[in-house]
Amino acid sequence: MLTLKRVLIDRIPGGIVAADGELCVMRFKGRGEETMTFGIPLSEVAKLVELCALALTEAARKGHDVDAKLLDSLCRFKVGLWKRVPANNGKTNLTLTLESGGVLAFELPARMAVSAFIPTRDSASILEAGIH
C-alpha cells in the first residue's frame, strides 16, 4: 500500500507566472511556519481550478456550511467585466474578467447561451454594457 505524506495548507500567500511563462509558481504556508513553493505547469492550472470548484461543491452536498467558511476568502469572484461572443459552432464563449485582472472563459452550449442571456427589466442595461 502506498503511503502519501499529507501537508495541511493554512494559506496561499501568493503566486506568479515564471519568467519562462511555463509555470504558475505558488507559495503555500503550512499550519506551522513551514512555507513551500510549487511550480504548476500552466497546462494543469485549469484542472486545478476545476478540482477546487468540485471540492467546494462536494463539501456543500455533504452538508458542510461552505458559505460560512468562505466569507473571508476569495471564492466569490467579483467580476469587473464580462463578454459574450457567439462561436461559429452555435455555442457561445463567455469570458469573465475578475477584479484581479484574471480571466475565466467558458463555452456554453447553444441552449444555455440563449436562456442565460434573455434580458429582464433589471438586467437589460447590464447586458448592453457588458458590465456586472
KOLGU-4560 file (N, C-alpha, C; in nm, 3 decimals, padded with zeros to 5 digits):
<recs>
<n_xx: 00.084 n_yy: -00.119 n_zz: 00.000 ca_xx: 00.000 ca_yy: 00.000 ca_zz: 00.000 c_xx: 00.089 c_yy: 00.125 c_zz: 00.000 mol: A seq: 1 type: MET>
<n_xx: 00.053 n_yy: 00.217 n_zz: -00.086 ca_xx: 00.128 ca_yy: 00.341 ca_zz: -00.097 c_xx: 00.085 c_yy: 00.438 c_zz: 00.011 mol: A seq: 2 type: LEU>
<n_xx: 00.182 n_yy: 00.493 n_zz: 00.082 ca_xx: 00.152 ca_yy: 00.593 ca_zz: 00.184 c_xx: 00.201 c_yy: 00.728 c_zz: 00.134 mol: A seq: 3 type: THR>
<n_xx: 00.110 n_yy: 00.825 n_zz: 00.132 ca_xx: 00.144 ca_yy: 00.958 ca_zz: 00.087 c_xx: 00.153 c_yy: 01.052 c_zz: 00.206 mol: A seq: 4 type: LEU>
<n_xx: 00.251 n_yy: 01.137 n_zz: 00.204 ca_xx: 00.264 ca_yy: 01.238 ca_zz: 00.307 c_xx: 00.165 c_yy: 01.350 c_zz: 00.276 mol: A seq: 5 type: LYS>
<n_xx: 00.088 n_yy: 01.389 n_zz: 00.377 ca_xx: -00.006 ca_yy: 01.499 ca_zz: 00.359 c_xx: 00.045 c_yy: 01.619 c_zz: 00.436 mol: A seq: 6 type: ARG>
<n_xx: 00.037 n_yy: 01.734 n_zz: 00.375 ca_xx: 00.074 ca_yy: 01.859 ca_zz: 00.438 c_xx: -00.049 c_yy: 01.949 c_zz: 00.435 mol: A seq: 7 type: VAL>
<n_xx: -00.094 n_yy: 01.993 n_zz: 00.551 ca_xx: -00.209 ca_yy: 02.081 ca_zz: 00.556 c_xx: -00.167 c_yy: 02.224 c_zz: 00.524 mol: A seq: 8 type: LEU>
<n_xx: -00.237 n_yy: 02.284 n_zz: 00.433 ca_xx: -00.208 ca_yy: 02.420 ca_zz: 00.390 c_xx: -00.300 c_yy: 02.515 c_zz: 00.466 mol: A seq: 9 type: ILE>
<n_xx: -00.243 n_yy: 02.615 n_zz: 00.529 ca_xx: -00.320 ca_yy: 02.713 ca_zz: 00.603 c_xx: -00.356 c_yy: 02.833 c_zz: 00.515 mol: A seq: 10 type: ASP>
<n_xx: -00.262 n_yy: 02.876 n_zz: 00.433 ca_xx: -00.283 ca_yy: 02.994 ca_zz: 00.348 c_xx: -00.205 c_yy: 02.981 c_zz: 00.219 mol: A seq: 11 type: ARG>
<n_xx: -00.248 n_yy: 03.056 n_zz: 00.120 ca_xx: -00.174 ca_yy: 03.068 ca_zz: -00.006 c_xx: -00.138 c_yy: 03.216 c_zz: -00.018 mol: A seq: 12 type: ILE>
<n_xx: -00.018 n_yy: 03.253 n_zz: 00.028 ca_xx: 00.019 ca_yy: 03.394 ca_zz: 00.029 c_xx: 00.038 c_yy: 03.458 c_zz: -00.107 mol: A seq: 13 type: PRO>
<n_xx: 00.061 n_yy: 03.380 n_zz: -00.211 ca_xx: 00.078 ca_yy: 03.442 ca_zz: -00.341 c_xx: 00.126 c_yy: 03.347 c_zz: -00.448 mol: A seq: 14 type: GLY>
<n_xx: 00.134 n_yy: 03.400 n_zz: -00.567 ca_xx: 00.182 ca_yy: 03.322 ca_zz: -00.680 c_xx: 00.214 c_yy: 03.413 c_zz: -00.796 mol: A seq: 15 type: GLY>
<n_xx: 00.294 n_yy: 03.363 n_zz: -00.887 ca_xx: 00.333 ca_yy: 03.439 ca_zz: -01.006 c_xx: 00.347 c_yy: 03.341 c_zz: -01.123 mol: A seq: 16 type: ILE>
<n_xx: 00.356 n_yy: 03.396 n_zz: -01.241 ca_xx: 00.391 ca_yy: 03.315 ca_zz: -01.357 c_xx: 00.541 c_yy: 03.324 c_zz: -01.371 mol: A seq: 17 type: VAL>
<n_xx: 00.606 n_yy: 03.209 n_zz: -01.388 ca_xx: 00.751 ca_yy: 03.205 ca_zz: -01.401 c_xx: 00.796 c_yy: 03.286 c_zz: -01.522 mol: A seq: 18 type: ALA>
<n_xx: 00.919 n_yy: 03.333 n_zz: -01.518 ca_xx: 00.974 ca_yy: 03.416 ca_zz: -01.625 c_xx: 00.966 c_yy: 03.349 c_zz: -01.762 mol: A seq: 19 type: ALA>
<n_xx: 00.977 n_yy: 03.216 n_zz: -01.766 ca_xx: 00.971 ca_yy: 03.146 ca_zz: -01.895 c_xx: 00.828 c_yy: 03.125 c_zz: -01.943 mol: A seq: 20 type: ASP>
<n_xx: 00.728 n_yy: 03.163 n_zz: -01.860 ca_xx: 00.588 ca_yy: 03.150 ca_zz: -01.898 c_xx: 00.533 c_yy: 03.010 c_zz: -01.896 mol: A seq: 21 type: GLY>
<n_xx: 00.609 n_yy: 02.915 n_zz: -01.841 ca_xx: 00.568 ca_yy: 02.775 ca_zz: -01.843 c_xx: 00.502 c_yy: 02.729 c_zz: -01.713 mol: A seq: 22 type: GLU>
<n_xx: 00.525 n_yy: 02.801 n_zz: -01.603 ca_xx: 00.478 ca_yy: 02.756 ca_zz: -01.472 c_xx: 00.403 c_yy: 02.865 c_zz: -01.398 mol: A seq: 23 type: LEU>
<n_xx: 00.304 n_yy: 02.822 n_zz: -01.320 ca_xx: 00.243 ca_yy: 02.907 ca_zz: -01.219 c_xx: 00.315 c_yy: 02.869 c_zz: -01.089 mol: A seq: 24 type: CYS>
<n_xx: 00.391 n_yy: 02.962 n_zz: -01.035 ca_xx: 00.468 ca_yy: 02.934 ca_zz: -00.914 c_xx: 00.387 c_yy: 02.986 c_zz: -00.795 mol: A seq: 25 type: VAL>
<n_xx: 00.349 n_yy: 02.894 n_zz: -00.706 ca_xx: 00.264 ca_yy: 02.930 ca_zz: -00.593 c_xx: 00.334 c_yy: 02.901 c_zz: -00.462 mol: A seq: 26 type: MET>
<n_xx: 00.313 n_yy: 02.991 n_zz: -00.368 ca_xx: 00.371 ca_yy: 02.976 ca_zz: -00.234 c_xx: 00.260 c_yy: 02.936 c_zz: -00.139 mol: A seq: 27 type: ARG>
<n_xx: 00.285 n_yy: 02.833 n_zz: -00.059 ca_xx: 00.188 ca_yy: 02.781 ca_zz: 00.037 c_xx: 00.246 c_yy: 02.792 c_zz: 00.178 mol: A seq: 28 type: PHE>
<n_xx: 00.161 n_yy: 02.827 n_zz: 00.272 ca_xx: 00.202 ca_yy: 02.836 ca_zz: 00.412 c_xx: 00.134 c_yy: 02.723 c_zz: 00.486 mol: A seq: 29 type: LYS>
<n_xx: 00.214 n_yy: 02.640 n_zz: 00.554 ca_xx: 00.161 ca_yy: 02.527 ca_zz: 00.628 c_xx: 00.101 c_yy: 02.570 c_zz: 00.761 mol: A seq: 30 type: GLY>
<n_xx: 00.048 n_yy: 02.473 n_zz: 00.835 ca_xx: -00.014 ca_yy: 02.502 ca_zz: 00.963 c_xx: 00.085 c_yy: 02.558 c_zz: 01.065 mol: A seq: 31 type: ARG>
<n_xx: 00.210 n_yy: 02.516 n_zz: 01.052 ca_xx: 00.313 ca_yy: 02.575 ca_zz: 01.137 c_xx: 00.365 c_yy: 02.698 c_zz: 01.065 mol: A seq: 32 type: GLY>
<n_xx: 00.492 n_yy: 02.718 n_zz: 01.066 ca_xx: 00.551 ca_yy: 02.829 ca_zz: 00.990 c_xx: 00.617 c_yy: 02.780 c_zz: 00.862 mol: A seq: 33 type: GLU>
<n_xx: 00.594 n_yy: 02.654 n_zz: 00.829 ca_xx: 00.654 ca_yy: 02.595 ca_zz: 00.710 c_xx: 00.599 c_yy: 02.660 c_zz: 00.583 mol: A seq: 34 type: GLU>
<n_xx: 00.686 n_yy: 02.702 n_zz: 00.494 ca_xx: 00.647 ca_yy: 02.759 ca_zz: 00.366 c_xx: 00.700 c_yy: 02.669 c_zz: 00.255 mol: A seq: 35 type: THR>
<n_xx: 00.615 n_yy: 02.643 n_zz: 00.156 ca_xx: 00.653 ca_yy: 02.560 ca_zz: 00.044 c_xx: 00.623 c_yy: 02.634 c_zz: -00.086 mol: A seq: 36 type: MET>
<n_xx: 00.701 n_yy: 02.609 n_zz: -00.187 ca_xx: 00.678 ca_yy: 02.668 ca_zz: -00.318 c_xx: 00.665 c_yy: 02.556 c_zz: -00.419 mol: A seq: 37 type: THR>
<n_xx: 00.560 n_yy: 02.565 n_zz: -00.502 ca_xx: 00.535 ca_yy: 02.465 ca_zz: -00.605 c_xx: 00.526 c_yy: 02.533 c_zz: -00.740 mol: A seq: 38 type: PHE>
<n_xx: 00.577 n_yy: 02.468 n_zz: -00.841 ca_xx: 00.562 ca_yy: 02.512 ca_zz: -00.979 c_xx: 00.461 c_yy: 02.422 c_zz: -01.048 mol: A seq: 39 type: GLY>
<n_xx: 00.351 n_yy: 02.479 n_zz: -01.092 ca_xx: 00.246 ca_yy: 02.402 ca_zz: -01.157 c_xx: 00.248 c_yy: 02.438 c_zz: -01.305 mol: A seq: 40 type: ILE>
<n_xx: 00.261 n_yy: 02.340 n_zz: -01.394 ca_xx: 00.260 ca_yy: 02.371 ca_zz: -01.537 c_xx: 00.130 c_yy: 02.444 c_zz: -01.574 mol: A seq: 41 type: PRO>
<n_xx: 00.142 n_yy: 02.547 n_zz: -01.657 ca_xx: 00.022 ca_yy: 02.623 ca_zz: -01.696 c_xx: -00.085 c_yy: 02.533 c_zz: -01.756 mol: A seq: 42 type: LEU>
<n_xx: -00.043 n_yy: 02.427 n_zz: -01.822 ca_xx: -00.139 ca_yy: 02.334 ca_zz: -01.882 c_xx: -00.223 c_yy: 02.261 c_zz: -01.777 mol: A seq: 43 type: SER>
<n_xx: -00.181 n_yy: 02.263 n_zz: -01.652 ca_xx: -00.252 ca_yy: 02.195 ca_zz: -01.543 c_xx: -00.333 c_yy: 02.290 c_zz: -01.455 mol: A seq: 44 type: GLU>
<n_xx: -00.319 n_yy: 02.421 n_zz: -01.474 ca_xx: -00.386 ca_yy: 02.518 ca_zz: -01.387 c_xx: -00.538 c_yy: 02.507 c_zz: -01.399 mol: A seq: 45 type: VAL>
<n_xx: -00.591 n_yy: 02.492 n_zz: -01.520 ca_xx: -00.737 ca_yy: 02.479 ca_zz: -01.536 c_xx: -00.789 c_yy: 02.358 c_zz: -01.461 mol: A seq: 46 type: ALA>
<n_xx: -00.713 n_yy: 02.248 n_zz: -01.463 ca_xx: -00.754 ca_yy: 02.129 ca_zz: -01.390 c_xx: -00.757 c_yy: 02.157 c_zz: -01.239 mol: A seq: 47 type: LYS>
<n_xx: -00.660 n_yy: 02.233 n_zz: -01.191 ca_xx: -00.655 ca_yy: 02.270 ca_zz: -01.050 c_xx: -00.777 c_yy: 02.354 c_zz: -01.012 mol: A seq: 48 type: LEU>
<n_xx: -00.813 n_yy: 02.451 n_zz: -01.096 ca_xx: -00.931 ca_yy: 02.535 ca_zz: -01.071 c_xx: -01.056 c_yy: 02.449 c_zz: -01.066 mol: A seq: 49 type: VAL>
<n_xx: -01.069 n_yy: 02.357 n_zz: -01.162 ca_xx: -01.188 ca_yy: 02.271 ca_zz: -01.166 c_xx: -01.193 c_yy: 02.177 c_zz: -01.045 mol: A seq: 50 type: GLU>
<n_xx: -01.080 n_yy: 02.121 n_zz: -01.004 ca_xx: -01.078 ca_yy: 02.035 ca_zz: -00.887 c_xx: -01.117 c_yy: 02.111 c_zz: -00.760 mol: A seq: 51 type: LEU>
<n_xx: -01.072 n_yy: 02.235 n_zz: -00.747 ca_xx: -01.107 ca_yy: 02.316 ca_zz: -00.630 c_xx: -01.257 c_yy: 02.347 c_zz: -00.631 mol: A seq: 52 type: CYS>
<n_xx: -01.313 n_yy: 02.379 n_zz: -00.747 ca_xx: -01.457 ca_yy: 02.404 ca_zz: -00.757 c_xx: -01.535 c_yy: 02.278 c_zz: -00.721 mol: A seq: 53 type: ALA>
<n_xx: -01.488 n_yy: 02.163 n_zz: -00.767 ca_xx: -01.554 ca_yy: 02.036 ca_zz: -00.735 c_xx: -01.548 c_yy: 02.007 c_zz: -00.585 mol: A seq: 54 type: LEU>
<n_xx: -01.435 n_yy: 02.035 n_zz: -00.522 ca_xx: -01.421 ca_yy: 02.012 ca_zz: -00.377 c_xx: -01.522 c_yy: 02.097 c_zz: -00.300 mol: A seq: 55 type: ALA>
<n_xx: -01.539 n_yy: 02.223 n_zz: -00.339 ca_xx: -01.637 ca_yy: 02.310 ca_zz: -00.272 c_xx: -01.779 c_yy: 02.257 c_zz: -00.290 mol: A seq: 56 type: LEU>
<n_xx: -01.810 n_yy: 02.213 n_zz: -00.412 ca_xx: -01.943 ca_yy: 02.160 ca_zz: -00.441 c_xx: -01.971 c_yy: 02.034 c_zz: -00.361 mol: A seq: 57 type: THR>
<n_xx: -01.875 n_yy: 01.942 n_zz: -00.357 ca_xx: -01.894 ca_yy: 01.817 ca_zz: -00.283 c_xx: -01.907 c_yy: 01.842 c_zz: -00.133 mol: A seq: 58 type: GLU>
<n_xx: -01.831 n_yy: 01.936 n_zz: -00.080 ca_xx: -01.842 ca_yy: 01.969 ca_zz: 00.062 c_xx: -01.981 c_yy: 02.023 c_zz: 00.094 mol: A seq: 59 type: ALA>
<n_xx: -02.034 n_yy: 02.109 n_zz: 00.007 ca_xx: -02.168 ca_yy: 02.164 ca_zz: 00.028 c_xx: -02.273 c_yy: 02.053 c_zz: 00.019 mol: A seq: 60 type: ALA>
<n_xx: -02.256 n_yy: 01.961 n_zz: -00.076 ca_xx: -02.351 ca_yy: 01.849 ca_zz: -00.090 c_xx: -02.352 c_yy: 01.759 c_zz: 00.032 mol: A seq: 61 type: ARG>
<n_xx: -02.239 n_yy: 01.750 n_zz: 00.099 ca_xx: -02.230 ca_yy: 01.666 ca_zz: 00.219 c_xx: -02.280 c_yy: 01.739 c_zz: 00.344 mol: A seq: 62 type: LYS>
<n_xx: -02.331 n_yy: 01.861 n_zz: 00.325 ca_xx: -02.391 ca_yy: 01.933 ca_zz: 00.436 c_xx: -02.299 c_yy: 02.029 c_zz: 00.509 mol: A seq: 63 type: GLY>
<n_xx: -02.177 n_yy: 02.045 n_zz: 00.462 ca_xx: -02.086 ca_yy: 02.140 ca_zz: 00.525 c_xx: -02.128 c_yy: 02.282 c_zz: 00.489 mol: A seq: 64 type: HIS>
<n_xx: -02.116 n_yy: 02.373 n_zz: 00.584 ca_xx: -02.153 ca_yy: 02.512 ca_zz: 00.561 c_xx: -02.039 c_yy: 02.581 c_zz: 00.488 mol: A seq: 65 type: ASP>
<n_xx: -02.032 n_yy: 02.558 n_zz: 00.359 ca_xx: -01.923 ca_yy: 02.610 ca_zz: 00.276 c_xx: -01.925 c_yy: 02.763 c_zz: 00.275 mol: A seq: 66 type: VAL>
<n_xx: -02.044 n_yy: 02.822 n_zz: 00.267 ca_xx: -02.054 ca_yy: 02.968 ca_zz: 00.263 c_xx: -01.991 c_yy: 03.032 c_zz: 00.385 mol: A seq: 67 type: ASP>
<n_xx: -02.017 n_yy: 02.977 n_zz: 00.503 ca_xx: -01.961 ca_yy: 03.034 ca_zz: 00.626 c_xx: -01.808 c_yy: 03.025 c_zz: 00.627 mol: A seq: 68 type: ALA>
<n_xx: -01.755 n_yy: 02.918 n_zz: 00.573 ca_xx: -01.610 ca_yy: 02.900 ca_zz: 00.569 c_xx: -01.543 c_yy: 02.990 c_zz: 00.466 mol: A seq: 69 type: LYS>
<n_xx: -01.619 n_yy: 03.037 n_zz: 00.368 ca_xx: -01.562 ca_yy: 03.114 ca_zz: 00.258 c_xx: -01.584 c_yy: 03.264 c_zz: 00.269 mol: A seq: 70 type: LEU>
<n_xx: -01.648 n_yy: 03.308 n_zz: 00.376 ca_xx: -01.680 ca_yy: 03.450 ca_zz: 00.387 c_xx: -01.559 c_yy: 03.540 c_zz: 00.373 mol: A seq: 71 type: LEU>
<n_xx: -01.445 n_yy: 03.499 n_zz: 00.427 ca_xx: -01.325 ca_yy: 03.582 ca_zz: 00.420 c_xx: -01.230 c_yy: 03.539 c_zz: 00.310 mol: A seq: 72 type: ASP>
<n_xx: -01.275 n_yy: 03.451 n_zz: 00.222 ca_xx: -01.185 ca_yy: 03.404 ca_zz: 00.116 c_xx: -01.220 c_yy: 03.473 c_zz: -00.015 mol: A seq: 73 type: SER>
<n_xx: -01.149 n_yy: 03.439 n_zz: -00.117 ca_xx: -01.173 ca_yy: 03.497 ca_zz: -00.249 c_xx: -01.256 c_yy: 03.403 c_zz: -00.337 mol: A seq: 74 type: LEU>
<n_xx: -01.332 n_yy: 03.315 n_zz: -00.274 ca_xx: -01.407 ca_yy: 03.216 ca_zz: -00.352 c_xx: -01.521 c_yy: 03.280 c_zz: -00.432 mol: A seq: 75 type: CYS>
<n_xx: -01.575 n_yy: 03.387 n_zz: -00.383 ca_xx: -01.679 ca_yy: 03.457 ca_zz: -00.456 c_xx: -01.609 c_yy: 03.563 c_zz: -00.541 mol: A seq: 76 type: ARG>
<n_xx: -01.594 n_yy: 03.535 n_zz: -00.667 ca_xx: -01.521 ca_yy: 03.624 ca_zz: -00.754 c_xx: -01.602 c_yy: 03.748 c_zz: -00.788 mol: A seq: 77 type: PHE>
<n_xx: -01.541 n_yy: 03.864 n_zz: -00.775 ca_xx: -01.605 ca_yy: 03.988 ca_zz: -00.817 c_xx: -01.567 c_yy: 04.010 c_zz: -00.962 mol: A seq: 78 type: LYS>
<n_xx: -01.670 n_yy: 04.020 n_zz: -01.047 ca_xx: -01.648 ca_yy: 04.035 ca_zz: -01.190 c_xx: -01.654 c_yy: 04.183 c_zz: -01.226 mol: A seq: 79 type: VAL>
<n_xx: -01.551 n_yy: 04.230 n_zz: -01.292 ca_xx: -01.547 ca_yy: 04.368 ca_zz: -01.335 c_xx: -01.601 c_yy: 04.387 c_zz: -01.476 mol: A seq: 80 type: GLY>
<n_xx: -01.590 n_yy: 04.283 n_zz: -01.559 ca_xx: -01.633 ca_yy: 04.293 ca_zz: -01.698 c_xx: -01.663 c_yy: 04.154 c_zz: -01.750 mol: A seq: 81 type: LEU>
<n_xx: -01.764 n_yy: 04.141 n_zz: -01.831 ca_xx: -01.789 ca_yy: 04.013 ca_zz: -01.897 c_xx: -01.814 c_yy: 04.038 c_zz: -02.045 mol: A seq: 82 type: TRP>
<n_xx: -01.786 n_yy: 03.935 n_zz: -02.124 ca_xx: -01.805 ca_yy: 03.947 ca_zz: -02.268 c_xx: -01.863 c_yy: 03.816 c_zz: -02.319 mol: A seq: 83 type: LYS>
<n_xx: -01.965 n_yy: 03.828 n_zz: -02.402 ca_xx: -02.029 ca_yy: 03.712 ca_zz: -02.463 c_xx: -02.001 c_yy: 03.719 c_zz: -02.612 mol: A seq: 84 type: ARG>
<n_xx: -01.941 n_yy: 03.613 n_zz: -02.667 ca_xx: -01.906 ca_yy: 03.611 ca_zz: -02.809 c_xx: -01.961 c_yy: 03.483 c_zz: -02.871 mol: A seq: 85 type: VAL>
<n_xx: -02.056 n_yy: 03.495 n_zz: -02.965 ca_xx: -02.107 ca_yy: 03.375 ca_zz: -03.033 c_xx: -01.995 c_yy: 03.306 c_zz: -03.110 mol: A seq: 86 type: PRO>
<n_xx: -01.990 n_yy: 03.174 n_zz: -03.101 ca_xx: -01.890 ca_yy: 03.096 ca_zz: -03.174 c_xx: -01.953 c_yy: 03.044 c_zz: -03.302 mol: A seq: 87 type: ALA>
<n_xx: -01.872 n_yy: 03.001 n_zz: -03.396 ca_xx: -01.921 ca_yy: 02.950 ca_zz: -03.525 c_xx: -01.999 c_yy: 02.820 c_zz: -03.511 mol: A seq: 88 type: ASN>
<n_xx: -01.980 n_yy: 02.747 n_zz: -03.403 ca_xx: -02.044 ca_yy: 02.617 ca_zz: -03.387 c_xx: -02.180 c_yy: 02.625 c_zz: -03.317 mol: A seq: 89 type: ASN>
<n_xx: -02.237 n_yy: 02.745 n_zz: -03.305 ca_xx: -02.367 ca_yy: 02.762 ca_zz: -03.240 c_xx: -02.358 c_yy: 02.780 c_zz: -03.089 mol: A seq: 90 type: GLY>
<n_xx: -02.241 n_yy: 02.760 n_zz: -03.036 ca_xx: -02.220 ca_yy: 02.778 ca_zz: -02.893 c_xx: -02.180 c_yy: 02.924 c_zz: -02.867 mol: A seq: 91 type: LYS>
<n_xx: -02.169 n_yy: 02.959 n_zz: -02.741 ca_xx: -02.129 ca_yy: 03.094 ca_zz: -02.705 c_xx: -02.012 c_yy: 03.088 c_zz: -02.610 mol: A seq: 92 type: THR>
<n_xx: -01.912 n_yy: 03.170 n_zz: -02.634 ca_xx: -01.800 ca_yy: 03.182 ca_zz: -02.541 c_xx: -01.829 c_yy: 03.298 c_zz: -02.448 mol: A seq: 93 type: ASN>
<n_xx: -01.815 n_yy: 03.272 n_zz: -02.319 ca_xx: -01.838 ca_yy: 03.374 ca_zz: -02.217 c_xx: -01.707 c_yy: 03.394 c_zz: -02.142 mol: A seq: 94 type: LEU>
<n_xx: -01.659 n_yy: 03.517 n_zz: -02.135 ca_xx: -01.540 ca_yy: 03.545 ca_zz: -02.056 c_xx: -01.577 c_yy: 03.639 c_zz: -01.944 mol: A seq: 95 type: THR>
<n_xx: -01.526 n_yy: 03.611 n_zz: -01.827 ca_xx: -01.545 ca_yy: 03.694 ca_zz: -01.709 c_xx: -01.409 c_yy: 03.747 c_zz: -01.668 mol: A seq: 96 type: LEU>
<n_xx: -01.395 n_yy: 03.878 n_zz: -01.662 ca_xx: -01.270 ca_yy: 03.939 ca_zz: -01.618 c_xx: -01.288 c_yy: 03.975 c_zz: -01.471 mol: A seq: 97 type: THR>
<n_xx: -01.204 n_yy: 03.918 n_zz: -01.387 ca_xx: -01.212 ca_yy: 03.939 ca_zz: -01.243 c_xx: -01.146 c_yy: 04.071 c_zz: -01.206 mol: A seq: 98 type: LEU>
<n_xx: -01.179 n_yy: 04.121 n_zz: -01.087 ca_xx: -01.118 ca_yy: 04.246 ca_zz: -01.041 c_xx: -00.966 c_yy: 04.237 c_zz: -01.037 mol: A seq: 99 type: GLU>
<n_xx: -00.913 n_yy: 04.117 n_zz: -01.015 ca_xx: -00.768 ca_yy: 04.098 ca_zz: -01.010 c_xx: -00.704 c_yy: 04.113 c_zz: -01.148 mol: A seq: 100 type: SER>
<n_xx: -00.787 n_yy: 04.106 n_zz: -01.252 ca_xx: -00.735 ca_yy: 04.110 ca_zz: -01.389 c_xx: -00.734 c_yy: 03.972 c_zz: -01.453 mol: A seq: 101 type: GLY>
<n_xx: -00.751 n_yy: 03.868 n_zz: -01.373 ca_xx: -00.759 ca_yy: 03.732 ca_zz: -01.426 c_xx: -00.885 c_yy: 03.713 c_zz: -01.508 mol: A seq: 102 type: GLY>
<n_xx: -00.881 n_yy: 03.625 n_zz: -01.606 ca_xx: -00.995 ca_yy: 03.600 ca_zz: -01.693 c_xx: -01.031 c_yy: 03.452 c_zz: -01.687 mol: A seq: 103 type: VAL>
<n_xx: -01.160 n_yy: 03.424 n_zz: -01.667 ca_xx: -01.211 ca_yy: 03.287 ca_zz: -01.676 c_xx: -01.296 c_yy: 03.281 c_zz: -01.802 mol: A seq: 104 type: LEU>
<n_xx: -01.280 n_yy: 03.176 n_zz: -01.881 ca_xx: -01.355 ca_yy: 03.162 ca_zz: -02.005 c_xx: -01.436 c_yy: 03.033 c_zz: -02.001 mol: A seq: 105 type: ALA>
<n_xx: -01.558 n_yy: 03.041 n_zz: -02.054 ca_xx: -01.649 ca_yy: 02.927 ca_zz: -02.054 c_xx: -01.710 c_yy: 02.913 c_zz: -02.193 mol: A seq: 106 type: PHE>
<n_xx: -01.732 n_yy: 02.787 n_zz: -02.235 ca_xx: -01.802 ca_yy: 02.761 ca_zz: -02.359 c_xx: -01.941 c_yy: 02.710 c_zz: -02.321 mol: A seq: 107 type: GLU>
<n_xx: -02.044 n_yy: 02.785 n_zz: -02.358 ca_xx: -02.181 ca_yy: 02.749 ca_zz: -02.325 c_xx: -02.248 c_yy: 02.683 c_zz: -02.445 mol: A seq: 108 type: LEU>
<n_xx: -02.322 n_yy: 02.573 n_zz: -02.422 ca_xx: -02.398 ca_yy: 02.514 ca_zz: -02.532 c_xx: -02.504 c_yy: 02.613 c_zz: -02.580 mol: A seq: 109 type: PRO>
<n_xx: -02.550 n_yy: 02.599 n_zz: -02.704 ca_xx: -02.643 ca_yy: 02.694 ca_zz: -02.764 c_xx: -02.766 c_yy: 02.716 c_zz: -02.677 mol: A seq: 110 type: ALA>
<n_xx: -02.826 n_yy: 02.610 n_zz: -02.626 ca_xx: -02.948 ca_yy: 02.623 ca_zz: -02.546 c_xx: -02.923 c_yy: 02.707 c_zz: -02.421 mol: A seq: 111 type: ARG>
<n_xx: -02.813 n_yy: 02.683 n_zz: -02.354 ca_xx: -02.781 ca_yy: 02.757 ca_zz: -02.233 c_xx: -02.745 c_yy: 02.902 c_zz: -02.266 mol: A seq: 112 type: MET>
<n_xx: -02.675 n_yy: 02.921 n_zz: -02.374 ca_xx: -02.631 ca_yy: 03.055 ca_zz: -02.411 c_xx: -02.750 c_yy: 03.147 c_zz: -02.435 mol: A seq: 113 type: ALA>
<n_xx: -02.857 n_yy: 03.093 n_zz: -02.495 ca_xx: -02.975 ca_yy: 03.175 ca_zz: -02.521 c_xx: -03.051 c_yy: 03.202 c_zz: -02.393 mol: A seq: 114 type: VAL>
<n_xx: -03.077 n_yy: 03.099 n_zz: -02.313 ca_xx: -03.159 ca_yy: 03.117 ca_zz: -02.193 c_xx: -03.086 c_yy: 03.195 c_zz: -02.086 mol: A seq: 115 type: SER>
<n_xx: -02.955 n_yy: 03.189 n_zz: -02.081 ca_xx: -02.880 ca_yy: 03.259 ca_zz: -01.977 c_xx: -02.873 c_yy: 03.408 c_zz: -02.003 mol: A seq: 116 type: ALA>
<n_xx: -02.901 n_yy: 03.452 n_zz: -02.125 ca_xx: -02.885 ca_yy: 03.593 ca_zz: -02.158 c_xx: -03.012 c_yy: 03.658 c_zz: -02.210 mol: A seq: 117 type: PHE>
<n_xx: -03.128 n_yy: 03.606 n_zz: -02.169 ca_xx: -03.252 ca_yy: 03.672 ca_zz: -02.204 c_xx: -03.265 c_yy: 03.792 c_zz: -02.112 mol: A seq: 118 type: ILE>
<n_xx: -03.263 n_yy: 03.912 n_zz: -02.167 ca_xx: -03.268 ca_yy: 04.031 ca_zz: -02.082 c_xx: -03.397 c_yy: 04.040 c_zz: -02.003 mol: A seq: 119 type: PRO>
<n_xx: -03.386 n_yy: 04.081 n_zz: -01.878 ca_xx: -03.500 ca_yy: 04.111 ca_zz: -01.794 c_xx: -03.501 c_yy: 04.261 c_zz: -01.773 mol: A seq: 120 type: THR>
<n_xx: -03.604 n_yy: 04.310 n_zz: -01.711 ca_xx: -03.614 ca_yy: 04.453 ca_zz: -01.686 c_xx: -03.492 c_yy: 04.503 c_zz: -01.610 mol: A seq: 121 type: ARG>
<n_xx: -03.444 n_yy: 04.424 n_zz: -01.512 ca_xx: -03.331 ca_yy: 04.466 ca_zz: -01.429 c_xx: -03.196 c_yy: 04.445 c_zz: -01.496 mol: A seq: 122 type: ASP>
<n_xx: -03.187 n_yy: 04.347 n_zz: -01.586 ca_xx: -03.056 ca_yy: 04.313 ca_zz: -01.640 c_xx: -03.029 c_yy: 04.372 c_zz: -01.778 mol: A seq: 123 type: SER>
<n_xx: -03.130 n_yy: 04.430 n_zz: -01.843 ca_xx: -03.111 ca_yy: 04.476 ca_zz: -01.981 c_xx: -02.996 c_yy: 04.574 c_zz: -01.994 mol: A seq: 124 type: ALA>
<n_xx: -02.987 n_yy: 04.671 n_zz: -01.905 ca_xx: -02.880 ca_yy: 04.771 ca_zz: -01.918 c_xx: -02.746 c_yy: 04.708 c_zz: -01.888 mol: A seq: 125 type: SER>
<n_xx: -02.743 n_yy: 04.612 n_zz: -01.798 ca_xx: -02.617 ca_yy: 04.543 ca_zz: -01.766 c_xx: -02.571 c_yy: 04.464 c_zz: -01.886 mol: A seq: 126 type: ILE>
<n_xx: -02.666 n_yy: 04.394 n_zz: -01.953 ca_xx: -02.630 ca_yy: 04.314 ca_zz: -02.069 c_xx: -02.577 c_yy: 04.403 c_zz: -02.182 mol: A seq: 127 type: LEU>
<n_xx: -02.640 n_yy: 04.517 n_zz: -02.203 ca_xx: -02.595 ca_yy: 04.605 ca_zz: -02.310 c_xx: -02.456 c_yy: 04.659 c_zz: -02.283 mol: A seq: 128 type: GLU>
<n_xx: -02.427 n_yy: 04.690 n_zz: -02.156 ca_xx: -02.298 ca_yy: 04.748 ca_zz: -02.122 c_xx: -02.191 c_yy: 04.642 c_zz: -02.108 mol: A seq: 129 type: ALA>
<n_xx: -02.232 n_yy: 04.517 n_zz: -02.082 ca_xx: -02.132 ca_yy: 04.411 ca_zz: -02.061 c_xx: -02.059 c_yy: 04.425 c_zz: -01.930 mol: A seq: 130 type: GLY>
<n_xx: -02.119 n_yy: 04.493 n_zz: -01.834 ca_xx: -02.055 ca_yy: 04.513 ca_zz: -01.705 c_xx: -02.143 c_yy: 04.455 c_zz: -01.597 mol: A seq: 131 type: ILE>
<n_xx: -02.078 n_yy: 04.389 n_zz: -01.501 ca_xx: -02.154 ca_yy: 04.329 ca_zz: -01.390 c_xx: -02.093 c_yy: 04.373 c_zz: -01.259 mol: A seq: 132 type: HIS>
</recs>
